[in-house]
Amino acid sequence: MAESPDLAGADPAPTPAELEAAGQGAMFADPPATSVARVAQPYRVLARKYRPQTFAQLIGQDAMVQTLANAIRRERIAHAFLMTGVRGVGKTSTARLIAKALNCIGPDGTGGPTIDPCGVCEPCVAIAEGRHIDVIEMDAASHTGIDDVREIIEAVRYAAVSARYKIYIIDEVHMLSRQAFNGLLKTLEEPPAHVKFLFATTEVDKLPVTVLSRCQRFDLRRIAPDRLAAHFAWVCQEEAVTAEPEALAMVAEAAEGSVRDGLSILDQAIAHADVGDGEVTAARVREMLGLADRSAGRRLFAALLEGDSAALLTSIAEQYALGSEPLALIRTAMAFCHTVTLCQISGAPAEAIAPEERAAIGDWAARLGAGQLHRLWQLLLKGYDEVKAAPDPLIATQMALLRCLHAAAMPDPGELARLLAERGPTAPAAPMAPTTTPALDWPALVARVEQSGAMLVASKMRLQVRVVTLAPGVLRYALAPGFAEDLTGELRAALSEATGTGWQIERVAAEAAPASAPSLAEAAAAQAAAEEAAMRRSPLVAAALAAFPDAEILAEQPHKTEWSR
């Protein structure tokens, strides 16, 4: 298990072999500066060059730094630390800084552990250059087995050679095998006083609970975009590079909270700018990253909210011609919807780059309802899935955004119900087929039969009987379609029992009684269908169904109390 190469970002001094290769042998006490610079100062990417060398340079992790400072000040230093977080937030850098903080002896050689290592003593310099014999770095991705852990177990018995603590930094510790973790547990729980373990991982969920319980854990946060943009501005100043604030903000957004990713993108942006006047501009960064123009995205979202379908289609076509992917257009609209919602909830100005964008977002947050924004989000989310699966993403994007456009100004369901109640019936019910209306006492007769206890006969009267003629003591009837049972006897007995008088009952064929009235069940179904048709013709309901094609109109269910259950 070898020590790691120089990853700390410090410039190592040129070796005699390097000087000799450059034509400057050891005999020269003061070799020409240009030759040494050419050998000792190769170009280093920004992510390595600006790796933090002190805790003060570690941005965005103030809570962790404060905890470590208090622990060192009170001499309550844990034997094992675990740094976890996404890529590029400073896990390995923090481990190296802790190693320097614990082993620093100060410029005069008499100092103790400190949260502000001097950076000039021998331990600090050696650790920064990755060559300290008592600070051992191990990449768990390439040293995963129990044999690698056995080396650590054997070595921890021996005291540090020249430092205060022997420190083991294990990067990507989640890559260790189960056997390796099990072999490390006892040593990790009760290490010698001179040994400290520093673990770093991006996937803390893969670590055994037995390991987690033995470590002091620090969750390193993603760095906020504004903090990243300020850091990148400082880097540009150090590099003597001119950069527009909007360009740096784009780089910070693209970094997704990772300092290393952001510095890599900034490195690329600086190289991209060299072909022109050397300035890192928003237009060049946008071109480099393939981002859609924010102003174009804002125009698309404005057309969506204003219901301007022509402007919406024009905006889609323009951005598609410039190379924007259809799915990216949906994402842009979703990002604006999310930003407006957050601005509405917080009441604070939007954290937008351009002043005109801040003004537009503030205006939308003031005049849109929360229900509208949430429905728009759901429609955009549904459209996003449709575009991903569509054979033609452009057409799917157009249709999805047009659907959002037509539904953007729809009232919420509660408001819709209130408006319908205020408007009242908007159209007369559709007339029923012309039939001979039965005497008004037929429903009453059915109710009397039911009250007499003949529930089954009453049910058949509602479902099957079409009244042809109804008079006192006389009933001529036909059967509704789909029924063939002769009910004459049952009807005579039930009606006589319910009314106390005799009845003359006659069944006629349905073909011989075209003017028979529908059964009570058929009449109720026709009435319900007519009411639903009238409701569907209402402009508000029609618009709601057009916006939500899968919606259904359900009958209102009576409210049940505990007593009625």
C-alpha positions as CSV (number, residue, x, y, z in Angstrom):
1,M,0.0,0.0,0.0
2,A,1.8,3.1,-1.3
3,E,1.2,6.7,-0.4
4,S,-0.9,8.6,-2.8
5,P,0.6,11.0,-5.4
6,D,0.6,14.7,-5.0
7,L,-3.1,15.7,-4.9
8,A,-2.9,18.6,-2.6
9,G,-2.1,21.2,-5.2
10,A,1.2,22.5,-3.8
11,D,4.1,22.9,-6.2
12,P,6.8,20.4,-5.4
13,A,10.4,21.6,-5.6
14,P,12.3,20.5,-8.7
15,T,14.4,17.5,-8.2
16,P,18.1,17.3,-9.3
17,A,17.1,15.0,-12.0
18,E,14.6,17.5,-13.3
19,L,17.1,20.2,-13.2
20,E,19.7,18.1,-15.0
21,A,17.1,17.2,-17.6
22,A,16.5,20.9,-18.1
23,G,20.2,21.5,-18.6
24,Q,20.7,22.9,-15.1
25,G,22.9,20.4,-13.1
26,A,23.4,20.5,-9.4
27,M,26.6,22.4,-9.8
28,F,24.6,25.6,-10.4
29,A,23.9,27.3,-7.1
30,D,21.4,29.7,-8.6
31,P,20.0,28.3,-11.9
32,P,18.2,30.6,-14.2
33,A,14.7,31.3,-13.1
34,T,13.2,30.7,-16.5
35,S,14.5,27.2,-16.8
36,V,13.4,26.2,-13.3
37,A,9.9,27.7,-13.9
38,R,9.6,25.8,-17.2
39,V,10.2,22.5,-15.3
40,A,8.7,23.1,-11.9
41,Q,5.6,25.1,-13.0
42,P,3.6,22.9,-15.4
43,Y,0.0,24.0,-16.0
44,R,-2.3,22.6,-13.4
45,V,-6.1,22.7,-13.8
46,L,-8.0,25.1,-11.5
47,A,-9.5,22.3,-9.5
48,R,-6.1,21.3,-8.3
49,K,-4.5,24.7,-8.2
50,Y,-7.2,26.1,-5.9
51,R,-7.7,23.1,-3.6
52,P,-8.1,24.6,-0.1
53,Q,-5.0,24.7,2.0
54,T,-6.6,26.0,5.2
55,F,-10.1,25.7,6.7
56,A,-10.6,29.4,5.9
57,Q,-10.4,28.5,2.2
58,L,-13.0,25.6,2.6
59,I,-16.2,27.3,1.5
60,G,-19.7,26.4,2.4
61,Q,-18.9,24.0,5.4
62,D,-19.0,26.5,8.3
63,A,-20.9,24.2,10.6
64,M,-18.3,21.4,10.3
65,V,-15.4,23.8,10.7
66,Q,-16.9,25.2,13.9
67,T,-17.4,21.7,15.3
68,L,-13.8,20.7,14.6
69,A,-12.5,24.0,16.0
70,N,-14.4,23.4,19.3
71,A,-13.3,19.8,19.5
72,I,-9.6,20.7,19.0
73,R,-9.9,23.6,21.5
74,R,-11.4,21.4,24.1
75,E,-9.1,18.4,23.3
76,R,-12.1,16.2,22.5
77,I,-10.8,14.9,19.2
78,A,-12.5,11.7,17.9
79,H,-10.5,8.7,16.8
80,A,-12.4,8.4,13.5
81,F,-14.0,10.9,11.2
82,L,-16.4,10.2,8.3
83,M,-16.8,12.9,5.6
84,T,-19.7,12.3,3.3
85,G,-21.4,14.3,0.5
86,V,-21.6,14.6,-3.2
87,R,-18.6,14.9,-5.5
88,G,-16.4,18.0,-5.3
89,V,-17.6,19.5,-2.0
90,G,-14.3,19.0,-0.1
91,K,-14.4,15.5,1.5
92,T,-10.8,14.5,0.7
93,S,-9.6,18.1,1.1
94,T,-11.2,18.2,4.6
95,A,-9.4,14.9,5.5
96,R,-6.1,16.4,4.6
97,L,-6.8,19.6,6.5
98,I,-7.7,17.6,9.6
99,A,-4.4,15.8,9.2
100,K,-2.5,19.1,9.1
101,A,-4.5,20.5,11.9
102,L,-3.8,17.6,14.2
103,N,-0.1,17.4,13.3
104,C,0.9,21.1,13.0
105,I,3.7,22.2,15.3
106,G,3.7,25.8,14.3
107,P,6.5,27.9,12.8
108,D,8.6,27.7,16.0
109,G,8.1,23.9,16.4
110,T,6.3,24.2,19.7
111,G,2.6,24.4,18.6
112,G,-0.2,21.9,19.2
113,P,-3.3,20.9,17.3
114,T,-5.0,23.9,15.9
115,I,-7.9,24.6,13.5
116,D,-5.6,27.1,11.8
117,P,-2.5,25.1,10.8
118,C,0.5,27.3,9.9
119,G,1.2,25.8,6.6
120,V,5.0,26.4,6.9
121,C,6.1,23.8,9.5
122,E,7.5,20.5,8.2
123,P,4.4,18.4,8.9
124,C,2.1,21.0,7.2
125,V,4.4,21.2,4.1
126,A,4.9,17.4,3.9
127,I,1.2,16.7,4.2
128,A,0.3,19.3,1.6
129,E,2.8,17.7,-0.8
130,G,1.5,14.2,-0.1
131,R,4.8,12.9,1.2
132,H,4.4,12.7,4.9
133,I,5.4,9.2,6.2
134,D,2.8,9.2,9.0
135,V,-0.2,10.4,6.8
136,I,-1.1,7.4,4.7
137,E,-3.7,7.8,2.0
138,M,-5.5,4.8,0.6
139,D,-7.9,4.5,-2.3
140,A,-10.5,2.0,-1.3
141,A,-11.6,1.6,-4.9
142,S,-8.3,-0.2,-5.7
143,H,-7.6,-1.6,-2.2
144,T,-10.8,-3.4,-1.4
145,G,-9.8,-6.6,0.2
146,I,-9.1,-8.0,3.7
147,D,-5.3,-8.2,2.9
148,D,-5.2,-4.4,2.5
149,V,-6.9,-3.9,5.9
150,R,-4.5,-6.4,7.5
151,E,-1.6,-4.1,6.6
152,I,-3.4,-1.3,8.4
153,I,-4.1,-3.5,11.4
154,E,-0.4,-4.5,11.6
155,A,0.9,-1.0,11.1
156,V,-1.3,0.8,13.7
157,R,0.6,-1.0,16.5
158,Y,3.7,1.2,15.8
159,A,3.9,4.8,16.9
160,A,4.2,7.7,14.4
161,V,7.7,8.2,13.1
162,S,7.8,12.0,13.2
163,A,4.3,13.3,13.6
164,R,2.0,13.7,16.6
165,Y,-0.6,11.3,15.1
166,K,-0.4,8.5,12.5
167,I,-3.4,9.2,10.2
168,Y,-5.0,6.9,7.7
169,I,-7.1,8.6,5.0
170,I,-9.3,6.1,3.2
171,D,-11.1,7.6,0.2
172,E,-14.3,6.1,-1.2
173,V,-14.4,3.9,1.8
174,H,-17.7,2.4,0.8
175,M,-15.8,0.3,-1.8
176,L,-14.2,-1.9,0.9
177,S,-15.5,-5.5,0.9
178,R,-17.6,-6.9,3.7
179,Q,-14.6,-8.9,4.9
180,A,-12.4,-5.8,4.9
181,F,-15.0,-3.9,7.0
182,N,-15.3,-6.7,9.5
183,G,-11.6,-6.9,9.8
184,L,-11.4,-3.2,10.5
185,L,-14.1,-3.0,13.1
186,K,-12.1,-3.9,16.3
187,T,-9.2,-1.6,15.4
188,L,-11.6,1.2,14.4
189,E,-13.4,0.9,17.7
190,E,-10.3,0.8,20.0
191,P,-7.4,2.2,18.0
192,P,-4.1,3.2,19.7
193,A,-4.0,6.8,21.0
194,H,-1.6,7.8,18.3
195,V,-3.8,6.7,15.4
196,K,-6.7,8.6,13.7
197,F,-8.9,7.4,10.9
198,L,-10.3,9.8,8.3
199,F,-12.9,8.3,5.9
200,A,-14.5,9.9,2.8
201,T,-17.3,8.6,0.7
202,T,-20.0,9.7,-1.7
203,E,-22.3,6.8,-0.9
204,V,-22.7,6.6,2.9
205,D,-25.7,4.3,2.7
206,K,-23.4,1.5,1.6
207,L,-21.4,1.6,4.8
208,P,-22.3,-0.9,7.5
209,V,-24.0,0.5,10.5
210,T,-21.3,-1.0,12.7
211,V,-18.8,1.3,10.9
212,L,-21.0,4.4,11.1
213,S,-21.5,4.0,14.8
214,R,-17.8,4.1,15.4
215,C,-17.2,7.4,13.5
216,Q,-17.9,11.1,14.0
217,R,-19.8,11.9,10.9
218,F,-19.8,15.2,8.9
219,D,-22.3,15.6,6.1
220,L,-20.7,18.2,3.7
221,R,-23.3,20.3,2.0
222,R,-23.6,21.3,-1.6
223,I,-22.3,24.8,-2.1
224,A,-25.0,27.4,-2.9
225,P,-24.8,28.9,-6.4
226,D,-24.2,32.5,-5.2
227,R,-21.4,31.3,-3.0
228,L,-19.9,29.4,-5.9
229,A,-20.2,32.4,-8.2
230,A,-18.4,34.6,-5.7
231,H,-15.6,31.9,-5.4
232,F,-15.3,31.7,-9.2
233,A,-15.0,35.5,-9.4
234,W,-12.1,35.4,-6.9
235,V,-10.4,32.6,-9.0
236,C,-10.8,34.7,-12.2
237,Q,-9.3,37.7,-10.4
238,E,-6.3,35.5,-9.3
239,E,-6.0,34.2,-12.9
240,A,-6.2,37.8,-14.3
241,V,-9.3,36.7,-16.4
242,T,-12.2,39.0,-17.0
243,A,-15.6,37.3,-16.6
244,E,-19.2,38.6,-16.7
245,P,-21.2,38.0,-13.5
246,E,-23.9,36.3,-15.6
247,A,-21.4,33.9,-17.1
248,L,-20.1,33.0,-13.6
249,A,-23.6,32.5,-12.4
250,M,-24.2,30.0,-15.3
251,V,-21.1,28.1,-14.4
252,A,-22.2,28.0,-10.7
253,E,-25.7,26.7,-11.7
254,A,-24.1,24.0,-14.0
255,A,-21.8,22.9,-11.2
256,E,-24.8,21.6,-9.1
257,G,-23.2,22.5,-5.8
258,S,-19.7,21.0,-6.6
259,V,-16.7,23.2,-6.4
260,R,-14.6,20.8,-8.4
261,D,-17.1,20.5,-11.2
262,G,-17.5,24.3,-11.3
263,L,-13.8,24.9,-11.5
264,S,-13.5,22.3,-14.3
265,I,-16.3,24.1,-16.2
266,L,-14.6,27.5,-15.5
267,D,-11.3,26.1,-16.8
268,Q,-13.1,25.1,-20.0
269,A,-14.8,28.5,-20.3
270,I,-11.5,30.4,-19.9
271,A,-10.0,28.2,-22.7
272,H,-13.1,28.8,-24.8
273,A,-12.7,32.6,-24.3
274,D,-9.1,32.6,-25.5
275,V,-10.2,32.4,-29.1
276,G,-11.7,35.9,-28.9
277,D,-10.9,38.8,-26.7
278,G,-10.2,36.6,-23.6
279,E,-13.3,37.6,-21.7
280,V,-15.6,34.9,-20.3
281,T,-19.0,36.1,-21.5
282,A,-22.5,34.7,-20.8
283,A,-23.0,34.1,-24.5
284,R,-19.9,32.0,-24.8
285,V,-20.7,30.0,-21.7
286,R,-24.2,29.4,-22.9
287,E,-22.8,28.2,-26.2
288,M,-20.2,26.0,-24.5
289,L,-22.8,24.4,-22.2
290,G,-25.5,24.2,-24.8
291,L,-27.9,26.1,-22.6
292,A,-31.1,27.7,-23.9
293,D,-31.2,31.5,-23.7
294,R,-32.8,32.5,-20.4
295,S,-34.6,35.3,-22.0
296,A,-36.0,32.9,-24.6
297,G,-37.1,30.6,-21.9
298,R,-38.8,33.5,-20.1
299,R,-40.6,34.5,-23.3
300,L,-41.9,30.9,-23.7
301,F,-43.1,30.8,-20.1
302,A,-44.8,34.2,-20.5
303,A,-46.6,33.0,-23.7
304,L,-47.7,30.0,-21.8
305,L,-49.3,32.0,-19.0
306,E,-50.8,34.6,-21.2
307,G,-52.5,32.1,-23.5
308,D,-50.8,33.3,-26.6
309,S,-50.6,30.1,-28.6
310,A,-49.0,31.7,-31.7
311,A,-46.2,33.3,-29.6
312,L,-45.7,29.9,-27.8
313,L,-45.3,28.0,-31.1
314,T,-43.0,30.7,-32.4
315,S,-40.8,30.5,-29.3
316,I,-40.6,26.7,-29.5
317,A,-39.6,26.9,-33.2
318,E,-36.9,29.5,-32.5
319,Q,-35.3,27.6,-29.7
320,Y,-35.5,24.3,-31.6
321,A,-33.8,25.9,-34.6
322,L,-31.0,27.2,-32.3
323,G,-30.3,23.6,-31.1
324,S,-32.4,23.4,-27.9
325,E,-33.7,19.9,-27.3
326,P,-37.5,19.7,-27.0
327,L,-37.2,18.1,-23.5
328,A,-35.0,21.0,-22.4
329,L,-37.9,23.4,-23.2
330,I,-40.2,21.5,-20.9
331,R,-37.5,21.6,-18.2
332,T,-37.1,25.3,-18.6
333,A,-40.8,25.9,-18.1
334,M,-40.8,23.6,-15.1
335,A,-37.8,25.5,-13.6
336,F,-39.7,28.8,-14.0
337,C,-42.9,27.3,-12.5
338,H,-40.8,26.1,-9.5
339,T,-39.0,29.5,-9.1
340,V,-42.3,31.4,-9.2
341,T,-43.8,29.1,-6.6
342,L,-40.9,29.5,-4.2
343,C,-41.0,33.3,-4.7
344,Q,-44.7,33.3,-4.0
345,I,-44.3,31.3,-0.8
346,S,-41.3,33.1,0.6
347,G,-42.4,36.6,-0.4
348,A,-38.8,37.5,-1.1
349,P,-37.4,38.6,-4.5
350,A,-36.4,35.8,-6.8
351,E,-32.7,35.0,-7.0
352,A,-32.5,35.6,-10.7
353,I,-29.5,36.9,-12.6
354,A,-31.0,39.5,-14.8
355,P,-33.1,42.3,-13.3
356,E,-35.9,41.9,-15.9
357,E,-36.2,38.2,-15.0
358,R,-36.5,39.1,-11.3
359,A,-39.2,41.6,-12.2
360,A,-41.1,39.1,-14.3
361,I,-41.0,36.3,-11.7
362,G,-42.2,38.8,-9.0
363,D,-45.1,39.8,-11.2
364,W,-46.1,36.2,-11.9
365,A,-45.8,35.3,-8.2
366,A,-48.2,38.2,-7.3
367,R,-50.9,37.5,-9.8
368,L,-51.0,33.7,-10.1
369,G,-52.8,31.5,-7.6
370,A,-51.1,28.7,-5.8
371,G,-53.6,26.2,-7.3
372,Q,-52.8,27.5,-10.8
373,L,-49.1,27.0,-10.3
374,H,-49.5,23.5,-8.9
375,R,-51.8,22.4,-11.7
376,L,-49.4,23.9,-14.2
377,W,-46.6,21.9,-12.6
378,Q,-48.6,18.6,-12.9
379,L,-49.4,19.3,-16.5
380,L,-45.7,20.0,-17.3
381,L,-44.6,16.9,-15.4
382,K,-47.1,14.8,-17.4
383,G,-45.9,16.5,-20.6
384,Y,-42.3,15.7,-19.7
385,D,-43.0,12.0,-19.5
386,E,-45.0,12.2,-22.8
387,V,-42.1,13.9,-24.6
388,K,-39.6,11.3,-23.4
389,A,-41.7,8.5,-24.8
390,A,-42.9,10.2,-27.9
391,P,-41.6,9.2,-31.4
392,D,-41.4,12.9,-32.4
393,P,-40.3,14.9,-29.3
394,L,-40.9,18.3,-31.0
395,I,-44.5,17.6,-31.8
396,A,-45.1,16.1,-28.4
397,T,-43.6,19.3,-26.8
398,Q,-45.8,21.5,-28.9
399,M,-49.0,19.6,-27.9
400,A,-48.0,19.3,-24.2
401,L,-47.3,23.0,-23.9
402,L,-50.5,23.9,-25.8
403,R,-52.4,21.8,-23.3
404,C,-50.7,23.7,-20.5
405,L,-51.6,27.0,-22.2
406,H,-55.3,26.2,-22.4
407,A,-55.4,25.0,-18.8
408,A,-53.2,27.7,-17.3
409,A,-56.1,30.1,-16.5
410,M,-58.5,27.5,-15.4
411,P,-60.0,28.0,-11.9
412,D,-59.4,25.4,-9.2
413,P,-62.2,22.8,-8.6
414,G,-63.6,24.8,-5.6
415,E,-63.8,28.0,-7.6
416,L,-65.3,26.0,-10.6
417,A,-68.0,24.7,-8.3
418,R,-68.8,28.1,-7.0
419,L,-69.0,29.6,-10.5
420,L,-71.3,26.8,-11.6
421,A,-73.6,27.4,-8.6
422,E,-73.7,31.1,-9.3
423,R,-74.5,30.6,-13.0
424,G,-77.2,28.1,-12.4
425,P,-78.5,25.9,-15.2
426,T,-76.9,27.0,-18.5
427,A,-79.1,25.0,-20.8
428,P,-82.5,23.3,-20.6
429,A,-82.5,19.5,-20.1
430,A,-82.7,17.5,-23.3
431,P,-86.3,16.5,-23.9
432,M,-87.2,12.9,-23.5
433,A,-88.6,10.9,-26.3
434,P,-92.3,11.6,-26.7
435,T,-94.2,9.0,-24.8
436,T,-97.6,8.7,-23.0
437,T,-97.0,10.1,-19.6
438,P,-98.5,7.7,-17.0
439,A,-100.9,8.9,-14.3
440,L,-99.1,10.8,-11.6
441,D,-100.2,8.1,-9.1
442,W,-98.1,5.3,-10.6
443,P,-95.0,6.1,-8.5
444,A,-97.4,6.5,-5.5
445,L,-98.8,3.0,-6.2
446,V,-95.3,1.5,-6.4
447,A,-94.5,3.2,-3.1
448,R,-97.7,1.8,-1.5
449,V,-96.8,-1.7,-2.7
450,E,-93.4,-1.3,-1.2
451,Q,-94.8,-0.1,2.1
452,S,-97.1,-3.1,2.2
453,G,-94.0,-5.3,2.4
454,A,-93.9,-6.6,-1.2
455,M,-90.4,-5.3,-1.8
456,L,-89.5,-7.7,-4.6
457,V,-92.7,-6.9,-6.5
458,A,-92.1,-3.1,-6.1
459,S,-88.6,-3.5,-7.4
460,K,-90.0,-5.3,-10.5
461,M,-92.6,-2.6,-11.0
462,R,-89.8,0.0,-11.1
463,L,-87.5,-1.9,-13.4
464,Q,-89.8,-3.9,-15.7
465,V,-93.2,-2.3,-16.0
466,R,-94.0,0.1,-18.8
467,V,-97.5,1.6,-18.1
468,V,-99.8,1.6,-21.2
469,T,-103.1,2.5,-19.5
470,L,-103.6,3.3,-15.8
471,A,-107.1,3.9,-14.3
472,P,-108.7,3.1,-11.0
473,G,-108.6,-0.7,-10.7
474,V,-107.3,-1.1,-14.2
475,L,-103.6,-1.5,-15.4
476,R,-102.5,-2.4,-18.9
477,Y,-98.7,-2.8,-19.1
478,A,-95.8,-3.9,-21.3
479,L,-92.4,-5.2,-20.3
480,A,-89.3,-3.2,-20.7
481,P,-86.7,-4.5,-23.1
482,G,-84.7,-7.4,-21.8
483,F,-87.4,-8.8,-19.5
484,A,-89.8,-11.7,-20.4
485,E,-91.3,-12.8,-17.1
486,D,-95.1,-12.4,-16.9
487,L,-95.9,-10.2,-13.9
488,T,-99.7,-10.2,-14.2
489,G,-100.4,-12.4,-11.2
490,E,-97.9,-10.8,-8.9
491,L,-99.1,-7.3,-9.8
492,R,-102.8,-8.2,-9.2
493,A,-102.1,-9.6,-5.8
494,A,-99.7,-6.8,-4.7
495,L,-101.9,-4.0,-5.9
496,S,-105.0,-5.5,-4.3
497,E,-103.2,-6.0,-1.0
498,A,-101.8,-2.4,-1.1
499,T,-105.1,-0.6,-2.1
500,G,-107.8,-2.9,-0.7
501,T,-109.6,-3.2,-4.0
502,G,-109.6,-5.6,-6.9
503,W,-107.5,-4.9,-10.0
504,Q,-107.9,-5.9,-13.6
505,I,-104.4,-6.5,-15.0
506,E,-103.6,-7.0,-18.6
507,R,-100.2,-7.5,-20.3
508,V,-99.7,-6.4,-23.9
509,A,-96.9,-7.1,-26.2
510,A,-94.3,-4.3,-26.5
511,E,-94.8,-4.1,-30.3
512,A,-98.5,-3.5,-29.7
513,A,-97.9,-0.7,-27.3
514,P,-95.5,1.8,-28.9
515,A,-96.9,4.6,-26.8
516,S,-96.1,3.0,-23.5
517,A,-94.3,5.2,-20.9
518,P,-90.8,4.2,-19.9
519,S,-90.4,2.3,-16.7
520,L,-89.5,4.3,-13.6
521,A,-85.9,3.1,-13.8
522,E,-85.7,4.1,-17.5
523,A,-87.1,7.5,-16.7
524,A,-84.6,8.1,-13.9
525,A,-81.7,7.1,-16.1
526,A,-82.9,9.4,-18.9
527,Q,-83.3,12.3,-16.5
528,A,-79.7,11.7,-15.2
529,A,-78.3,11.5,-18.7
530,A,-80.1,14.8,-19.6
531,E,-78.7,16.6,-16.6
532,E,-75.2,15.4,-17.3
533,A,-75.5,16.4,-20.9
534,A,-76.6,19.9,-19.9
535,M,-73.7,20.1,-17.4
536,R,-71.2,19.1,-20.1
537,R,-72.5,21.9,-22.4
538,S,-71.6,24.4,-19.7
539,P,-68.6,26.5,-21.0
540,L,-66.7,26.0,-17.7
541,V,-67.2,22.3,-17.5
542,A,-66.4,21.9,-21.2
543,A,-63.1,23.8,-20.7
544,A,-62.3,21.7,-17.7
545,L,-62.8,18.4,-19.6
546,A,-60.8,19.7,-22.5
547,A,-57.9,20.5,-20.1
548,F,-58.2,17.2,-18.3
549,P,-59.3,14.6,-20.8
550,D,-59.2,11.8,-18.3
551,A,-61.5,13.5,-15.8
552,E,-64.8,12.0,-14.9
553,I,-68.1,13.6,-13.7
554,L,-69.2,11.7,-10.6
555,A,-72.5,11.9,-8.8
556,E,-72.3,13.5,-5.4
557,Q,-72.3,10.9,-2.6
558,P,-74.5,11.6,0.5
559,H,-72.4,12.3,3.5
560,K,-72.5,9.5,6.1
561,T,-72.3,10.3,9.7
562,E,-71.3,7.8,12.4
563,W,-75.0,7.4,13.2
564,S,-75.9,6.4,9.6
565,R,-73.2,3.8,9.1
